Amino acid sequence: MESILLAQLGGVGAGVKKTLHCTLSDATPKPPLSISSSASTCFPEFPSSLSLMGLKSSKNARDPVKHEATKVYGQSSQQRVLEEEAPRLSESGLPFKVSSGQAFPLGVSDIESGINFAIFSQHATSVTLCLLLPNRANNEMMEVTLDPQVNKTGDIWHISIEDLPRSQVLYGYRINGPQGWNQGHRFDSSIVLLDPYAKLVEGRRIFGDASKKLSKFFGTYDFNSLPFDWGDNYKLPNIPEKDLVIYEMNVRAFTADKSSGLDSDICGSYLGVIEKIPYLLELGVNAVELLPVFEFDEMEFQRRPNPRDHLINTWGYSTINFFAPMSRYASTGGGPLNSSWEFKEMVKALHGAGIEVILDVVYNHTNEGDDEHPYTTSFRGIDNKVYYMVDLNNNGKLLNFSGCGNTFNCNHPVVMELILDSLRHWVTEYHVDGFRFDLASILCRGTDGSPLRAPPLVRAIAKDPKLSRCKIIAEPWEEWNGKYRDDLRRFIKGDAGMKGIFATRVAGSADLYRVNKRKPYHSINFITAHDGFTLHDLVSYNYKHNEANGEGGNDGSNDNYSWNCGYEGEVADDNIKALRSRQMKNFHLALMISQGTPMMLMGDEYGHTRYGNNNSYGHDTAINNFQWKQLEMKKKGLFRFFSEVIKFRKMHQVFRHGDFLNKNNVTWHEDNWDNYESKFLAFTLHDKNGGDIYMAFNAHDFFVKVVIPSPPQRRRWFRVVDTNMKSPDDFVMEGVAGIGSTYNVAAYSSILLQARQ
């Protein structure tokens, strides 16, 4: 993951503050709550369509005091819910009725005594709730200072406010505490902080809007809307892992380009994905793995002058909040509530088409950066010592195992519970089918950063009843197989000594996965992903070309195992273009006939190029955006081949074994495995019904005349694939008869034969 330099945004503007007091009656006198208001210009603007909602209370009087036994992160305590009537306070015409509230659930909830706010901070000495109501004059912010004697249970601060609107309110917290950086603290009460448990986040409304690049982010909520209608006939696809074909894609980049042909209001949105579901079905994939869709700040690089202040974070690997969907993926700048609704519409539509939804999630670090260039938005200011790994033996410095400035303290009990709550939220509220954990090794580190043999978080995920139905892509479950990527790249481009390991990879990587009852489908096989060369660039560039990133070419991997087929970059030579096309087809065929779960990268099916940039995280341009006009140009050629091969895989069980291959289901036509110079491999996958599949891959720069084995009884060989041929002859679903006892396999090409009657 790229290193991220972030800038700190200072606190909200100072304003004239008026302090009012109210006292909650109790047997023991308590310090008063402090309620104030101050003007600020740092809040996002409400759309003109929003109107101030009525503040009339819908609650009846409750019992004065309730005592409930509760457990606060392993510590038993008495949760006191004080619900005595407090004096109604009026500040600029806004009535207020407050009570102690309750510690659970964290975040915002609708309880009998009003709207409840609860936030964890173990080391805070003061917590102030900040509120902004819709259409409040001059963006005036109201503040309520919580009394630790009344509004705190264990390490959780809480308050209930009866008269708040049930939606469209923005909120955050000012939190103060010890100032000892050497002890790991980073408190700054001048900054309004985002609630880690906010289910919706309000910020700028338009993706990449430079005029709002310094926008703050606030939590919001909605208790007015009816539950989302998933439909009477709705059901989860529940596709077995061995049958998945995953398409890694970016929600925005998929339809952001005007060539998508969509209305500009939905380009780059969740609704845009819905419009392109027929295309996904035509391609043949049955699962989408979405680059991060948790709320992130795409303008983070532009918050201060730096060599990368021209970039826009389009990948999203810089989480601000783990519960809220990315609000700027809503259509028409619709904001957080619409983004939540439209995300559900997208999931519902994908499921209706038989396509699963897997989220690429980032729990290893957050957007808040390091101590040199901090960008305090939430966790850092709430309780840095809890949420991040710090080195108390080195002046409380943030540990940086993620390479992005900070490391989330995943196995701290409080942080672990937040991650579990987040995962459950996406499963229960949004019905997603699984998760791919970015840099999952961080989930296996203790609070001091040391690797753990039995990480509590991993154990908790494995045993959680709500998460048990999910696909989990990370150790020790399915995982991205980087060895598969590297070894296939090396064999197909013609490196010597790779034949044996190539066979191991296409057979399911038993050397890596035949442990602890794991199966071939636990290997997520891939040639390319968002991070690295596209497939076109893999066969077009020997070197990365990342100059546009502003990092002096120091970012991105140097070990790409790529081959430009004789010329660096774009070329007009038809012979080189034909060789590159052949190599892309070889890679795709190898991927789709391998045992394991294949994952392909969005755009590879038409040969998308990033012009050699193998770390394109910061470009909201055609470098990352799907080019639909280019797709149309390749529809009868490369796309057709990709689509047909995917469908062929799904039709034949021999590519999707639930167990590792043995001598009964594969024959290797090879007797010189140790020949270092050999770059040719042929094998037959046996079908119990006689429909055997013969394949040969030739990575030599010359033709190889191969002897074809005899087909099963009463069967003949039909040629389905020869990547050396032009479309449509490169793939013929019904097969081409007349295959003799030998076959000339062209240089840098592959063939697939099927035994048929």
Protein Blocks (a to p, Z undefined) as FASTA:
>chain_A
ZZdddddddddddddddddddddddfbdcddddddddddfkbccddfkbccddfbdfbdc
ddfbacddddeehiacdddddfbdcddddeehiacdddebjfbdehjdddfklccddddd
fkbcbdcdddddehiahhiacdddddfklmcghjaccdddfkbcfehiacdddddddfbf
knopacdfkbccddfklcbdcddfbghiaklmmpccdddddfkbccddebjkbccfkiaf
klpccddddfklmmmpmklopafklgoiaklmmmmmmmmmmnopabdcdddfbdcdfklm
mmpgcfklmbccfkopacfbfkbccfklpghhlojmlmmmmmmmmmmmmmmnopacdddd
dfkbcfklpfklgcdfklmmmommlmpccdfkngoiacdfkonopacdfkgmklmmmmmm
mmmmmmmmnopabdcdehkllmmccfkopacfbdfklmmmmmmmklmmpccdddfbdcdd
fklmmmmmmmmnopghilmmmmmmmnoopmlmmgghiafklpccdfbdfbdcdfklmmmc
fbdcfklnonnopgcjfblopaehhpacjdfbfklmmmmmmmmmmmmmmmmmpgcjdddd
ehjlnopaeehpablklbccfklmccfklmmmmmmmmmmmmmmmmmmmmmpmklmcfbdc
dfklcccddfblmlmkbccdcdddddfklpacdddddfbfbdcddddddddehiacddfb
dckbccfklpcfkopehiafbdcddehiaddddddZZ
